[in-house]
Amino acid sequence: MVTLKVSGMTCGHCAQTVTRAVEAVPAVERALVDLKAGAVSVEGNADMAAVRKAIEDAGYEVEGAA
């Protein structure tokens, strides 16, 4: 599992948007967003560059590993 720090998430809708974006990336088994911590944990063998791009394309900024 890899955890990424994500900025810009402020509400439940934001968390759902990031979850859907990350889970749409091939080889992602599950995405768990921790809104309070501003992070998303990614399970699976996905290309992390693709995960970062999906988050950024959804309108959020990936700050790095949490």
Secondary structure per residue as TSV (DSSP state, phi and psi in degrees):
chain	resnum	aa	ss	phi	psi
A	1	M	-	360.0	135.3
A	2	V	E	-116.0	134.9
A	3	T	E	-113.9	128.9
A	4	L	E	-115.2	141.0
A	5	K	E	-82.7	129.7
A	6	V	E	-126.0	125.9
A	7	S	E	-101.5	152.2
A	8	G	S	103.0	-9.2
A	9	M	-	-81.5	123.1
A	10	T	-	-125.2	-10.7
A	11	C	S	-151.7	177.2
A	12	G	H	-61.5	-35.6
A	13	H	H	-63.4	-41.2
A	14	C	H	-59.8	-45.5
A	15	A	H	-61.3	-41.7
A	16	Q	H	-64.6	-40.6
A	17	T	H	-62.4	-46.1
A	18	V	H	-65.7	-42.2
A	19	T	H	-58.1	-49.5
A	20	R	H	-63.0	-41.3
A	21	A	H	-63.1	-45.5
A	22	V	H	-69.7	-42.1
A	23	E	H	-69.0	-14.5
A	24	A	T	-80.7	-13.0
A	25	V	S	-75.3	131.9
A	26	P	T	-55.3	140.0
A	27	A	T	77.9	2.8
A	28	V	E	-82.5	123.6
A	29	E	E	-85.8	-38.7
A	30	R	E	-162.2	146.5
A	31	A	E	-122.0	130.2
A	32	L	E	-120.1	113.3
A	33	V	E	-95.0	131.7
A	34	D	E	-110.0	96.7
A	35	L	T	-61.0	-42.8
A	36	K	T	-62.3	-40.3
A	37	A	T	-83.4	-14.5
A	38	G	T	66.1	48.1
A	39	A	E	-143.6	158.1
A	40	V	E	-130.9	132.2
A	41	S	E	-102.0	133.0
A	42	V	E	-116.6	123.6
A	43	E	E	-103.8	140.1
A	44	G	E	124.6	-173.5
A	45	N	S	-112.7	37.3
A	46	A	-	-72.9	155.0
A	47	D	-	-69.0	116.9
A	48	M	H	-67.3	-25.7
A	49	A	H	-65.4	-37.1
A	50	A	H	-69.1	-35.9
A	51	V	H	-65.8	-46.3
A	52	R	H	-58.8	-44.2
A	53	K	H	-63.3	-40.5
A	54	A	H	-62.2	-41.4
A	55	I	H	-66.0	-45.4
A	56	E	H	-65.0	-39.6
A	57	D	H	-65.0	-25.2
A	58	A	T	-80.7	-6.8
A	59	G	T	104.0	16.0
A	60	Y	-	-120.5	163.4
A	61	E	E	-110.8	131.5
A	62	V	E	-92.6	122.2
A	63	E	E	-95.2	-14.3
A	64	G	E	131.4	-168.2
A	65	A	E	-70.2	141.4
A	66	A	-	-86.5	360.0
